[in-house]
């Protein structure tokens, strides 16, 4: 029986979301399927780039959040304990 793997399967493999049996079959398939092998290599490169990417909010965004927080009514002040 031949198992056909999709790009979704390769994504799950890269993110270690496959069973041991499925992992072994995918690794075997990657040795013979050039298109999936190329996709796998591109996906590893992309994942590596994303893992190194650091995104920080702009100063304006930070100030908007802080302003909203200062103007938002405190939850504690509205809290009425049950009696």
PyMOL Python script that loads the backbone (N, CA, C, O; Angstrom):
from pymol import cmd

cmd.read_pdbstr("""\
ATOM      1  N   UNK A   1       0.835  -1.182   0.000  1.00  0.00           N
ATOM      2  CA  UNK A   1       0.000   0.000   0.000  1.00  0.00           C
ATOM      3  C   UNK A   1       0.882   1.249   0.000  1.00  0.00           C
ATOM      4  O   UNK A   1       1.807   1.359   0.804  1.00  0.00           O
ATOM      5  N   UNK A   2       0.600   2.170  -0.886  1.00  0.00           N
ATOM      6  CA  UNK A   2       1.334   3.420  -0.982  1.00  0.00           C
ATOM      7  C   UNK A   2       0.555   4.503  -0.256  1.00  0.00           C
ATOM      8  O   UNK A   2      -0.648   4.668  -0.455  1.00  0.00           O
ATOM      9  N   UNK A   3       1.269   5.240   0.591  1.00  0.00           N
ATOM     10  CA  UNK A   3       0.649   6.337   1.316  1.00  0.00           C
ATOM     11  C   UNK A   3       0.982   7.637   0.604  1.00  0.00           C
ATOM     12  O   UNK A   3       2.142   7.891   0.279  1.00  0.00           O
ATOM     13  N   UNK A   4      -0.026   8.454   0.363  1.00  0.00           N
ATOM     14  CA  UNK A   4       0.175   9.751  -0.266  1.00  0.00           C
ATOM     15  C   UNK A   4       0.120  10.818   0.814  1.00  0.00           C
ATOM     16  O   UNK A   4      -0.826  10.882   1.598  1.00  0.00           O
ATOM     17  N   UNK A   5       1.141  11.644   0.841  1.00  0.00           N
ATOM     18  CA  UNK A   5       1.188  12.724   1.820  1.00  0.00           C
ATOM     19  C   UNK A   5       0.965  14.063   1.121  1.00  0.00           C
ATOM     20  O   UNK A   5       1.355  14.252  -0.031  1.00  0.00           O
ATOM     21  N   UNK A   6       0.340  14.973   1.831  1.00  0.00           N
ATOM     22  CA  UNK A   6       0.044  16.304   1.307  1.00  0.00           C
ATOM     23  C   UNK A   6       0.972  17.326   1.954  1.00  0.00           C
ATOM     24  O   UNK A   6       1.754  17.006   2.850  1.00  0.00           O
ATOM     25  N   UNK A   7       0.866  18.544   1.483  1.00  0.00           N
ATOM     26  CA  UNK A   7       1.635  19.631   2.094  1.00  0.00           C
ATOM     27  C   UNK A   7       1.225  19.830   3.553  1.00  0.00           C
ATOM     28  O   UNK A   7       2.058  20.164   4.396  1.00  0.00           O
ATOM     29  N   UNK A   8      -0.051  19.626   3.845  1.00  0.00           N
ATOM     30  CA  UNK A   8      -0.517  19.736   5.238  1.00  0.00           C
ATOM     31  C   UNK A   8       0.191  18.711   6.126  1.00  0.00           C
ATOM     32  O   UNK A   8       0.531  19.011   7.270  1.00  0.00           O
ATOM     33  N   UNK A   9       0.410  17.514   5.606  1.00  0.00           N
ATOM     34  CA  UNK A   9       1.122  16.481   6.363  1.00  0.00           C
ATOM     35  C   UNK A   9       2.562  16.912   6.627  1.00  0.00           C
ATOM     36  O   UNK A   9       3.097  16.669   7.709  1.00  0.00           O
ATOM     37  N   UNK A  10       3.186  17.547   5.643  1.00  0.00           N
ATOM     38  CA  UNK A  10       4.565  18.011   5.809  1.00  0.00           C
ATOM     39  C   UNK A  10       4.623  19.127   6.855  1.00  0.00           C
ATOM     40  O   UNK A  10       5.564  19.185   7.647  1.00  0.00           O
ATOM     41  N   UNK A  11       3.643  19.995   6.860  1.00  0.00           N
ATOM     42  CA  UNK A  11       3.577  21.049   7.881  1.00  0.00           C
ATOM     43  C   UNK A  11       3.455  20.419   9.267  1.00  0.00           C
ATOM     44  O   UNK A  11       4.157  20.819  10.196  1.00  0.00           O
ATOM     45  N   UNK A  12       2.576  19.448   9.404  1.00  0.00           N
ATOM     46  CA  UNK A  12       2.427  18.765  10.701  1.00  0.00           C
ATOM     47  C   UNK A  12       3.728  18.078  11.100  1.00  0.00           C
ATOM     48  O   UNK A  12       4.084  18.054  12.278  1.00  0.00           O
ATOM     49  N   UNK A  13       4.433  17.522  10.128  1.00  0.00           N
ATOM     50  CA  UNK A  13       5.715  16.862  10.387  1.00  0.00           C
ATOM     51  C   UNK A  13       6.747  17.869  10.904  1.00  0.00           C
ATOM     52  O   UNK A  13       7.440  17.601  11.885  1.00  0.00           O
ATOM     53  N   UNK A  14       6.846  19.019  10.247  1.00  0.00           N
ATOM     54  CA  UNK A  14       7.810  20.046  10.648  1.00  0.00           C
ATOM     55  C   UNK A  14       7.521  20.536  12.062  1.00  0.00           C
ATOM     56  O   UNK A  14       8.447  20.824  12.821  1.00  0.00           O
ATOM     57  N   UNK A  15       6.246  20.631  12.418  1.00  0.00           N
ATOM     58  CA  UNK A  15       5.869  21.094  13.751  1.00  0.00           C
ATOM     59  C   UNK A  15       5.683  19.947  14.749  1.00  0.00           C
ATOM     60  O   UNK A  15       5.099  20.125  15.818  1.00  0.00           O
ATOM     61  N   UNK A  16       6.189  18.769  14.380  1.00  0.00           N
ATOM     62  CA  UNK A  16       6.199  17.585  15.248  1.00  0.00           C
ATOM     63  C   UNK A  16       4.806  17.231  15.761  1.00  0.00           C
ATOM     64  O   UNK A  16       4.617  16.952  16.945  1.00  0.00           O
ATOM     65  N   UNK A  17       3.839  17.248  14.850  1.00  0.00           N
ATOM     66  CA  UNK A  17       2.456  16.920  15.196  1.00  0.00           C
ATOM     67  C   UNK A  17       2.013  15.610  14.546  1.00  0.00           C
ATOM     68  O   UNK A  17       0.827  15.406  14.289  1.00  0.00           O
ATOM     69  N   UNK A  18       2.971  14.729  14.284  1.00  0.00           N
ATOM     70  CA  UNK A  18       2.672  13.436  13.668  1.00  0.00           C
ATOM     71  C   UNK A  18       3.027  12.321  14.640  1.00  0.00           C
ATOM     72  O   UNK A  18       3.829  12.500  15.556  1.00  0.00           O
ATOM     73  N   UNK A  19       2.415  11.176  14.418  1.00  0.00           N
ATOM     74  CA  UNK A  19       2.757  10.003  15.226  1.00  0.00           C
ATOM     75  C   UNK A  19       4.133   9.494  14.798  1.00  0.00           C
ATOM     76  O   UNK A  19       4.645   9.894  13.752  1.00  0.00           O
ATOM     77  N   UNK A  20       4.722   8.630  15.589  1.00  0.00           N
ATOM     78  CA  UNK A  20       6.023   8.043  15.251  1.00  0.00           C
ATOM     79  C   UNK A  20       5.942   7.289  13.927  1.00  0.00           C
ATOM     80  O   UNK A  20       6.850   7.380  13.100  1.00  0.00           O
ATOM     81  N   UNK A  21       4.867   6.554  13.730  1.00  0.00           N
ATOM     82  CA  UNK A  21       4.699   5.778  12.501  1.00  0.00           C
ATOM     83  C   UNK A  21       4.568   6.706  11.293  1.00  0.00           C
ATOM     84  O   UNK A  21       5.196   6.484  10.258  1.00  0.00           O
ATOM     85  N   UNK A  22       3.755   7.735  11.436  1.00  0.00           N
ATOM     86  CA  UNK A  22       3.562   8.678  10.349  1.00  0.00           C
ATOM     87  C   UNK A  22       4.860   9.430  10.049  1.00  0.00           C
ATOM     88  O   UNK A  22       5.187   9.671   8.887  1.00  0.00           O
ATOM     89  N   UNK A  23       5.596   9.798  11.095  1.00  0.00           N
ATOM     90  CA  UNK A  23       6.873  10.489  10.932  1.00  0.00           C
ATOM     91  C   UNK A  23       7.827   9.646  10.091  1.00  0.00           C
ATOM     92  O   UNK A  23       8.464  10.153   9.169  1.00  0.00           O
ATOM     93  N   UNK A  24       7.921   8.366  10.412  1.00  0.00           N
ATOM     94  CA  UNK A  24       8.817   7.469   9.671  1.00  0.00           C
ATOM     95  C   UNK A  24       8.395   7.358   8.202  1.00  0.00           C
ATOM     96  O   UNK A  24       9.244   7.356   7.310  1.00  0.00           O
ATOM     97  N   UNK A  25       7.090   7.265   7.953  1.00  0.00           N
ATOM     98  CA  UNK A  25       6.599   7.171   6.579  1.00  0.00           C
ATOM     99  C   UNK A  25       6.859   8.474   5.804  1.00  0.00           C
ATOM    100  O   UNK A  25       7.209   8.436   4.624  1.00  0.00           O
ATOM    101  N   UNK A  26       6.690   9.596   6.456  1.00  0.00           N
ATOM    102  CA  UNK A  26       6.945  10.880   5.797  1.00  0.00           C
ATOM    103  C   UNK A  26       8.430  11.011   5.467  1.00  0.00           C
ATOM    104  O   UNK A  26       8.786  11.450   4.374  1.00  0.00           O
ATOM    105  N   UNK A  27       9.292  10.633   6.404  1.00  0.00           N
ATOM    106  CA  UNK A  27      10.732  10.707   6.145  1.00  0.00           C
ATOM    107  C   UNK A  27      11.116   9.825   4.963  1.00  0.00           C
ATOM    108  O   UNK A  27      11.956  10.206   4.147  1.00  0.00           O
ATOM    109  N   UNK A  28      10.514   8.670   4.872  1.00  0.00           N
ATOM    110  CA  UNK A  28      10.774   7.765   3.753  1.00  0.00           C
ATOM    111  C   UNK A  28      10.276   8.386   2.442  1.00  0.00           C
ATOM    112  O   UNK A  28      10.945   8.297   1.413  1.00  0.00           O
ATOM    113  N   UNK A  29       9.108   9.010   2.492  1.00  0.00           N
ATOM    114  CA  UNK A  29       8.542   9.653   1.306  1.00  0.00           C
ATOM    115  C   UNK A  29       9.386  10.836   0.854  1.00  0.00           C
ATOM    116  O   UNK A  29       9.537  11.064  -0.346  1.00  0.00           O
ATOM    117  N   UNK A  30       9.935  11.590   1.796  1.00  0.00           N
ATOM    118  CA  UNK A  30      10.752  12.748   1.449  1.00  0.00           C
ATOM    119  C   UNK A  30      12.012  12.357   0.675  1.00  0.00           C
ATOM    120  O   UNK A  30      12.581  13.177  -0.045  1.00  0.00           O
ATOM    121  N   UNK A  31      12.439  11.119   0.823  1.00  0.00           N
ATOM    122  CA  UNK A  31      13.614  10.643   0.089  1.00  0.00           C
ATOM    123  C   UNK A  31      13.329  10.428  -1.392  1.00  0.00           C
ATOM    124  O   UNK A  31      14.250  10.447  -2.209  1.00  0.00           O
ATOM    125  N   UNK A  32      12.066  10.223  -1.742  1.00  0.00           N
ATOM    126  CA  UNK A  32      11.729   9.881  -3.124  1.00  0.00           C
ATOM    127  C   UNK A  32      10.834  10.889  -3.837  1.00  0.00           C
ATOM    128  O   UNK A  32      10.770  10.882  -5.066  1.00  0.00           O
ATOM    129  N   UNK A  33      10.153  11.741  -3.112  1.00  0.00           N
ATOM    130  CA  UNK A  33       9.232  12.714  -3.714  1.00  0.00           C
ATOM    131  C   UNK A  33       9.877  14.096  -3.752  1.00  0.00           C
ATOM    132  O   UNK A  33       9.919  14.797  -2.741  1.00  0.00           O
ATOM    133  N   UNK A  34      10.373  14.480  -4.914  1.00  0.00           N
ATOM    134  CA  UNK A  34      11.121  15.734  -5.059  1.00  0.00           C
ATOM    135  C   UNK A  34      10.278  16.966  -4.726  1.00  0.00           C
ATOM    136  O   UNK A  34      10.771  17.907  -4.105  1.00  0.00           O
ATOM    137  N   UNK A  35       9.003  16.960  -5.141  1.00  0.00           N
ATOM    138  CA  UNK A  35       8.163  18.144  -4.881  1.00  0.00           C
ATOM    139  C   UNK A  35       7.904  18.326  -3.390  1.00  0.00           C
ATOM    140  O   UNK A  35       7.933  19.452  -2.893  1.00  0.00           O
ATOM    141  N   UNK A  36       7.652  17.236  -2.670  1.00  0.00           N
ATOM    142  CA  UNK A  36       7.445  17.341  -1.215  1.00  0.00           C
ATOM    143  C   UNK A  36       8.761  17.669  -0.507  1.00  0.00           C
ATOM    144  O   UNK A  36       8.771  18.389   0.491  1.00  0.00           O
ATOM    145  N   UNK A  37       9.858  17.142  -1.025  1.00  0.00           N
ATOM    146  CA  UNK A  37      11.163  17.447  -0.444  1.00  0.00           C
ATOM    147  C   UNK A  37      11.475  18.936  -0.580  1.00  0.00           C
ATOM    148  O   UNK A  37      11.966  19.556   0.363  1.00  0.00           O
ATOM    149  N   UNK A  38      11.193  19.507  -1.740  1.00  0.00           N
ATOM    150  CA  UNK A  38      11.417  20.936  -1.953  1.00  0.00           C
ATOM    151  C   UNK A  38      10.519  21.765  -1.027  1.00  0.00           C
ATOM    152  O   UNK A  38      10.975  22.736  -0.423  1.00  0.00           O
ATOM    153  N   UNK A  39       9.236  21.375  -0.919  1.00  0.00           N
ATOM    154  CA  UNK A  39       8.321  22.078  -0.024  1.00  0.00           C
ATOM    155  C   UNK A  39       8.819  21.991   1.418  1.00  0.00           C
ATOM    156  O   UNK A  39       8.759  22.973   2.158  1.00  0.00           O
ATOM    157  N   UNK A  40       9.300  20.839   1.810  1.00  0.00           N
ATOM    158  CA  UNK A  40       9.827  20.628   3.166  1.00  0.00           C
ATOM    159  C   UNK A  40      11.000  21.566   3.437  1.00  0.00           C
ATOM    160  O   UNK A  40      11.060  22.190   4.497  1.00  0.00           O
ATOM    161  N   UNK A  41      11.923  21.670   2.499  1.00  0.00           N
ATOM    162  CA  UNK A  41      13.080  22.549   2.673  1.00  0.00           C
ATOM    163  C   UNK A  41      12.659  24.016   2.750  1.00  0.00           C
ATOM    164  O   UNK A  41      13.174  24.771   3.575  1.00  0.00           O
ATOM    165  N   UNK A  42      11.717  24.419   1.887  1.00  0.00           N
ATOM    166  CA  UNK A  42      11.218  25.796   1.925  1.00  0.00           C
ATOM    167  C   UNK A  42      10.504  26.083   3.242  1.00  0.00           C
ATOM    168  O   UNK A  42      10.634  27.171   3.804  1.00  0.00           O
ATOM    169  N   UNK A  43       9.761  25.114   3.722  1.00  0.00           N
ATOM    170  CA  UNK A  43       9.037  25.276   4.979  1.00  0.00           C
ATOM    171  C   UNK A  43      10.009  25.399   6.158  1.00  0.00           C
ATOM    172  O   UNK A  43       9.792  26.209   7.059  1.00  0.00           O
ATOM    173  N   UNK A  44      11.068  24.604   6.152  1.00  0.00           N
ATOM    174  CA  UNK A  44      12.076  24.706   7.213  1.00  0.00           C
ATOM    175  C   UNK A  44      12.740  26.086   7.203  1.00  0.00           C
ATOM    176  O   UNK A  44      12.980  26.669   8.260  1.00  0.00           O
ATOM    177  N   UNK A  45      13.035  26.605   6.007  1.00  0.00           N
ATOM    178  CA  UNK A  45      13.618  27.949   5.904  1.00  0.00           C
ATOM    179  C   UNK A  45      12.655  29.001   6.435  1.00  0.00           C
ATOM    180  O   UNK A  45      13.050  29.890   7.189  1.00  0.00           O
ATOM    181  N   UNK A  46      11.402  28.897   6.043  1.00  0.00           N
ATOM    182  CA  UNK A  46      10.390  29.857   6.486  1.00  0.00           C
ATOM    183  C   UNK A  46      10.201  29.790   7.996  1.00  0.00           C
ATOM    184  O   UNK A  46      10.116  30.822   8.662  1.00  0.00           O
ATOM    185  N   UNK A  47      10.136  28.578   8.533  1.00  0.00           N
ATOM    186  CA  UNK A  47       9.977  28.411   9.979  1.00  0.00           C
ATOM    187  C   UNK A  47      11.162  29.015  10.720  1.00  0.00           C
ATOM    188  O   UNK A  47      10.990  29.666  11.750  1.00  0.00           O
ATOM    189  N   UNK A  48      12.342  28.804  10.205  1.00  0.00           N
ATOM    190  CA  UNK A  48      13.544  29.371  10.820  1.00  0.00           C
ATOM    191  C   UNK A  48      13.487  30.898  10.820  1.00  0.00           C
ATOM    192  O   UNK A  48      13.805  31.541  11.820  1.00  0.00           O
ATOM    193  N   UNK A  49      13.076  31.472   9.681  1.00  0.00           N
ATOM    194  CA  UNK A  49      12.942  32.934   9.603  1.00  0.00           C
ATOM    195  C   UNK A  49      11.913  33.451  10.603  1.00  0.00           C
ATOM    196  O   UNK A  49      12.150  34.456  11.274  1.00  0.00           O
ATOM    197  N   UNK A  50      10.783  32.778  10.704  1.00  0.00           N
ATOM    198  CA  UNK A  50       9.734  33.199  11.637  1.00  0.00           C
ATOM    199  C   UNK A  50      10.184  33.065  13.082  1.00  0.00           C
ATOM    200  O   UNK A  50       9.849  33.905  13.917  1.00  0.00           O
ATOM    201  N   UNK A  51      10.946  32.010  13.388  1.00  0.00           N
ATOM    202  CA  UNK A  51      11.429  31.817  14.753  1.00  0.00           C
ATOM    203  C   UNK A  51      12.383  32.931  15.177  1.00  0.00           C
ATOM    204  O   UNK A  51      12.468  33.257  16.361  1.00  0.00           O
ATOM    205  N   UNK A  52      13.100  33.515  14.222  1.00  0.00           N
ATOM    206  CA  UNK A  52      14.040  34.590  14.526  1.00  0.00           C
ATOM    207  C   UNK A  52      13.391  35.968  14.517  1.00  0.00           C
ATOM    208  O   UNK A  52      13.972  36.930  15.018  1.00  0.00           O
ATOM    209  N   UNK A  53      12.210  36.066  13.960  1.00  0.00           N
ATOM    210  CA  UNK A  53      11.523  37.342  13.822  1.00  0.00           C
ATOM    211  C   UNK A  53      11.058  37.855  15.179  1.00  0.00           C
ATOM    212  O   UNK A  53      10.438  37.128  15.955  1.00  0.00           O
ATOM    213  N   UNK A  54      11.362  39.094  15.445  1.00  0.00           N
ATOM    214  CA  UNK A  54      10.904  39.745  16.670  1.00  0.00           C
ATOM    215  C   UNK A  54      10.104  40.966  16.269  1.00  0.00           C
ATOM    216  O   UNK A  54      10.600  41.827  15.542  1.00  0.00           O
ATOM    217  N   UNK A  55       8.888  41.045  16.730  1.00  0.00           N
ATOM    218  CA  UNK A  55       8.012  42.156  16.392  1.00  0.00           C
ATOM    219  C   UNK A  55       7.675  42.905  17.679  1.00  0.00           C
ATOM    220  O   UNK A  55       7.317  42.306  18.693  1.00  0.00           O
ATOM    221  N   UNK A  56       7.795  44.202  17.612  1.00  0.00           N
ATOM    222  CA  UNK A  56       7.507  45.036  18.767  1.00  0.00           C
ATOM    223  C   UNK A  56       6.454  46.064  18.376  1.00  0.00           C
ATOM    224  O   UNK A  56       6.474  46.568  17.253  1.00  0.00           O
ATOM    225  N   UNK A  57       5.536  46.381  19.282  1.00  0.00           N
ATOM    226  CA  UNK A  57       4.520  47.389  18.964  1.00  0.00           C
ATOM    227  C   UNK A  57       5.168  48.769  18.870  1.00  0.00           C
ATOM    228  O   UNK A  57       6.197  49.031  19.492  1.00  0.00           O
ATOM    229  N   UNK A  58       4.560  49.625  18.098  1.00  0.00           N
ATOM    230  CA  UNK A  58       5.057  51.006  17.985  1.00  0.00           C
ATOM    231  C   UNK A  58       4.785  51.741  19.296  1.00  0.00           C
ATOM    232  O   UNK A  58       3.957  51.320  20.102  1.00  0.00           O
ATOM    233  N   UNK A  59       5.494  52.837  19.487  1.00  0.00           N
ATOM    234  CA  UNK A  59       5.294  53.659  20.682  1.00  0.00           C
ATOM    235  C   UNK A  59       3.856  54.178  20.736  1.00  0.00           C
ATOM    236  O   UNK A  59       3.268  54.276  21.813  1.00  0.00           O
ATOM    237  N   UNK A  60       3.300  54.506  19.585  1.00  0.00           N
ATOM    238  CA  UNK A  60       1.914  54.990  19.526  1.00  0.00           C
ATOM    239  C   UNK A  60       0.951  53.910  20.029  1.00  0.00           C
ATOM    240  O   UNK A  60       0.024  54.208  20.783  1.00  0.00           O
ATOM    241  N   UNK A  61       1.163  52.685  19.622  1.00  0.00           N
ATOM    242  CA  UNK A  61       0.307  51.585  20.075  1.00  0.00           C
ATOM    243  C   UNK A  61       0.397  51.410  21.585  1.00  0.00           C
ATOM    244  O   UNK A  61      -0.619  51.238  22.258  1.00  0.00           O
ATOM    245  N   UNK A  62       1.595  51.455  22.105  1.00  0.00           N
ATOM    246  CA  UNK A  62       1.785  51.327  23.562  1.00  0.00           C
ATOM    247  C   UNK A  62       1.050  52.444  24.288  1.00  0.00           C
ATOM    248  O   UNK A  62       0.368  52.199  25.283  1.00  0.00           O
ATOM    249  N   UNK A  63       1.187  53.670  23.794  1.00  0.00           N
ATOM    250  CA  UNK A  63       0.521  54.808  24.432  1.00  0.00           C
ATOM    251  C   UNK A  63      -1.001  54.692  24.352  1.00  0.00           C
ATOM    252  O   UNK A  63      -1.699  55.055  25.299  1.00  0.00           O
ATOM    253  N   UNK A  64      -1.516  54.193  23.240  1.00  0.00           N
ATOM    254  CA  UNK A  64      -2.966  53.986  23.120  1.00  0.00           C
ATOM    255  C   UNK A  64      -3.462  52.968  24.137  1.00  0.00           C
ATOM    256  O   UNK A  64      -4.514  53.162  24.746  1.00  0.00           O
ATOM    257  N   UNK A  65      -2.731  51.913  24.322  1.00  0.00           N
ATOM    258  CA  UNK A  65      -3.118  50.883  25.298  1.00  0.00           C
ATOM    259  C   UNK A  65      -3.079  51.460  26.712  1.00  0.00           C
ATOM    260  O   UNK A  65      -4.008  51.263  27.496  1.00  0.00           O
ATOM    261  N   UNK A  66      -2.012  52.165  27.029  1.00  0.00           N
ATOM    262  CA  UNK A  66      -1.901  52.756  28.367  1.00  0.00           C
ATOM    263  C   UNK A  66      -3.004  53.786  28.616  1.00  0.00           C
ATOM    264  O   UNK A  66      -3.571  53.845  29.707  1.00  0.00           O
ATOM    265  N   UNK A  67      -3.297  54.582  27.615  1.00  0.00           N
ATOM    266  CA  UNK A  67      -4.355  55.578  27.747  1.00  0.00           C
ATOM    267  C   UNK A  67      -5.706  54.896  27.964  1.00  0.00           C
ATOM    268  O   UNK A  67      -6.470  55.290  28.845  1.00  0.00           O
ATOM    269  N   UNK A  68      -5.986  53.904  27.185  1.00  0.00           N
ATOM    270  CA  UNK A  68      -7.234  53.159  27.340  1.00  0.00           C
ATOM    271  C   UNK A  68      -7.309  52.549  28.742  1.00  0.00           C
ATOM    272  O   UNK A  68      -8.354  52.596  29.391  1.00  0.00           O
ATOM    273  N   UNK A  69      -6.218  51.989  29.191  1.00  0.00           N
ATOM    274  CA  UNK A  69      -6.181  51.356  30.515  1.00  0.00           C
ATOM    275  C   UNK A  69      -6.448  52.372  31.624  1.00  0.00           C
ATOM    276  O   UNK A  69      -7.177  52.081  32.573  1.00  0.00           O
ATOM    277  N   UNK A  70      -5.865  53.553  31.506  1.00  0.00           N
ATOM    278  CA  UNK A  70      -6.075  54.592  32.523  1.00  0.00           C
ATOM    279  C   UNK A  70      -7.524  55.079  32.547  1.00  0.00           C
ATOM    280  O   UNK A  70      -8.035  55.441  33.606  1.00  0.00           O
ATOM    281  N   UNK A  71      -8.183  55.090  31.402  1.00  0.00           N
ATOM    282  CA  UNK A  71      -9.542  55.604  31.301  1.00  0.00           C
ATOM    283  C   UNK A  71     -10.618  54.541  31.466  1.00  0.00           C
ATOM    284  O   UNK A  71     -11.807  54.861  31.495  1.00  0.00           O
ATOM    285  N   UNK A  72     -10.221  53.311  31.573  1.00  0.00           N
ATOM    286  CA  UNK A  72     -11.179  52.224  31.710  1.00  0.00           C
ATOM    287  C   UNK A  72     -11.545  52.073  33.180  1.00  0.00           C
ATOM    288  O   UNK A  72     -10.654  52.034  34.029  1.00  0.00           O
ATOM    289  N   UNK A  73     -12.835  51.986  33.503  1.00  0.00           N
ATOM    290  CA  UNK A  73     -13.227  51.848  34.915  1.00  0.00           C
ATOM    291  C   UNK A  73     -12.654  50.571  35.528  1.00  0.00           C
ATOM    292  O   UNK A  73     -12.644  49.510  34.905  1.00  0.00           O
ATOM    293  N   UNK A  74     -12.198  50.701  36.718  1.00  0.00           N
ATOM    294  CA  UNK A  74     -11.618  49.557  37.417  1.00  0.00           C
ATOM    295  C   UNK A  74     -12.692  48.512  37.697  1.00  0.00           C
ATOM    296  O   UNK A  74     -13.798  48.850  38.118  1.00  0.00           O
ATOM    297  N   UNK A  75     -12.371  47.269  37.468  1.00  0.00           N
ATOM    298  CA  UNK A  75     -13.305  46.173  37.730  1.00  0.00           C
ATOM    299  C   UNK A  75     -13.538  46.057  39.229  1.00  0.00           C
ATOM    300  O   UNK A  75     -14.650  45.757  39.664  1.00  0.00           O
ATOM    301  N   UNK A  76     -12.502  46.290  40.015  1.00  0.00           N
ATOM    302  CA  UNK A  76     -12.640  46.174  41.461  1.00  0.00           C
ATOM    303  C   UNK A  76     -13.618  47.200  42.014  1.00  0.00           C
ATOM    304  O   UNK A  76     -14.356  46.897  42.952  1.00  0.00           O
ATOM    305  N   UNK A  77     -13.641  48.395  41.461  1.00  0.00           N
ATOM    306  CA  UNK A  77     -14.540  49.414  41.992  1.00  0.00           C
ATOM    307  C   UNK A  77     -16.007  49.059  41.747  1.00  0.00           C
ATOM    308  O   UNK A  77     -16.891  49.541  42.455  1.00  0.00           O
ATOM    309  N   UNK A  78     -16.261  48.226  40.754  1.00  0.00           N
ATOM    310  CA  UNK A  78     -17.621  47.815  40.454  1.00  0.00           C
ATOM    311  C   UNK A  78     -18.005  46.508  41.153  1.00  0.00           C
ATOM    312  O   UNK A  78     -19.159  46.084  41.092  1.00  0.00           O
ATOM    313  N   UNK A  79     -17.068  45.894  41.794  1.00  0.00           N
ATOM    314  CA  UNK A  79     -17.284  44.597  42.408  1.00  0.00           C
ATOM    315  C   UNK A  79     -18.115  44.734  43.674  1.00  0.00           C
ATOM    316  O   UNK A  79     -17.767  45.484  44.585  1.00  0.00           O
ATOM    317  N   UNK A  80     -19.212  44.001  43.713  1.00  0.00           N
ATOM    318  CA  UNK A  80     -20.088  43.982  44.886  1.00  0.00           C
ATOM    319  C   UNK A  80     -20.136  42.535  45.394  1.00  0.00           C
ATOM    320  O   UNK A  80     -20.733  41.680  44.740  1.00  0.00           O
ATOM    321  N   UNK A  81     -19.524  42.246  46.538  1.00  0.00           N
ATOM    322  CA  UNK A  81     -19.534  40.861  47.028  1.00  0.00           C
ATOM    323  C   UNK A  81     -20.951  40.431  47.434  1.00  0.00           C
ATOM    324  O   UNK A  81     -21.773  41.238  47.868  1.00  0.00           O
ATOM    325  N   UNK A  82     -21.193  39.152  47.277  1.00  0.00           N
ATOM    326  CA  UNK A  82     -22.491  38.605  47.700  1.00  0.00           C
ATOM    327  C   UNK A  82     -22.567  38.603  49.212  1.00  0.00           C
ATOM    328  O   UNK A  82     -21.564  38.394  49.893  1.00  0.00           O
ATOM    329  N   UNK A  83     -23.770  38.839  49.738  1.00  0.00           N
ATOM    330  CA  UNK A  83     -23.937  38.834  51.202  1.00  0.00           C
ATOM    331  C   UNK A  83     -24.856  37.764  51.638  1.00  0.00           C
ATOM    332  O   UNK A  83     -25.109  37.617  52.834  1.00  0.00           O
TER     333      UNK A  83
END
""", "prot")
cmd.dss("prot")
cmd.show_as("cartoon", "prot")
cmd.util.cbc("prot")
cmd.orient("prot")
